[in-house]
Amino acid sequence: MKPLRTIEFQFDYECAPIWLCGDEFGPWLISSEGYFVDSLDDPSIKVHEERLKGEVKLEQKVKLIDEIYLKLWDINEFPDGEPYLGFEDEREKKDFFDACDYVIKRMKEIFGEEFSVHESTKRLINERSWGCKTTERMII
């Protein structure tokens, strides 16, 4: 059976970080009420998916990814400089990637054969190569 939905983490500047490709879905957030909610356009447009009903922890992890991701960039640096700022610290980085792991694992559990993870997403999540902010120390 060919997967109907593929999750992609689009970690690029000014791009919704989580995409569910296939069917009529685009950028998305999960609602524990049983909906995929488009996070970019009209949040009132909901695609009902009974299997998401009650998935509070999944919804929380998706929101955590989104919140941390938004802090990784400084729009004032773009296009003149590098907009990527980095994680605050190793703890924030760990929380972020742990949430990514959880979302992938849980989506596979919920959707089974219907669900796959995009190859570049697998590589990025496995490598965890993004850096953290560096703090300059004053030498006295």
Residue pairs with C-beta under 8 A, 6 or more apart in sequence:
1 113
1 114
3 22
3 113
3 114
3 115
3 116
4 22
4 23
4 111
4 114
4 115
5 20
5 21
5 22
5 23
5 25
5 111
5 114
5 115
5 116
6 20
6 21
6 22
6 115
6 116
6 117
6 118
7 18
7 19
7 20
7 21
7 103
7 104
7 107
7 115
7 116
7 117
7 118
7 121
8 18
8 19
8 20
8 21
8 118
8 120
8 121
9 17
9 18
9 19
9 65
9 100
9 118
9 121
9 124
9 125
10 16
10 17
10 18
10 19
11 17
11 69
11 124
13 73
13 78
13 83
13 84
14 73
14 75
14 78
16 26
16 27
16 39
16 40
17 65
17 66
17 69
18 27
18 28
18 29
18 62
18 65
18 66
18 103
19 25
19 26
19 27
19 28
20 26
20 28
20 36
21 118
23 47
24 47
25 36
25 47
26 38
26 40
27 38
27 39
27 40
28 36
28 37
28 38
28 39
29 36
29 37
29 39
29 59
29 62
29 63
29 66
30 36
30 37
30 52
30 55
30 58
30 59
30 62
31 37
31 46
31 52
31 59
32 52
32 53
32 54
32 55
32 56
32 58
32 59
33 52
33 53
34 48
34 49
34 50
34 51
34 52
34 53
34 54
35 46
35 47
35 48
35 49
35 52
36 46
36 47
36 49
36 52
37 43
37 45
37 46
38 45
39 66
51 110
51 111
52 58
52 110
55 106
55 110
57 102
57 106
58 102
58 103
58 106
58 107
58 110
61 99
61 102
61 103
61 106
62 99
62 103
64 95
64 96
64 99
65 96
65 99
65 100
65 103
68 87
68 92
68 95
68 96
68 99
69 96
71 85
71 88
72 84
72 85
72 86
72 87
72 130
73 83
73 84
73 85
74 83
74 85
75 83
77 83
85 133
86 130
86 131
86 132
86 133
86 134
87 93
87 96
87 130
87 131
87 132
87 133
88 132
88 133
89 132
89 133
90 132
92 132
93 128
93 130
93 132
97 125
97 128
100 125
101 125
104 117
104 121
104 125
107 115
108 115
108 117
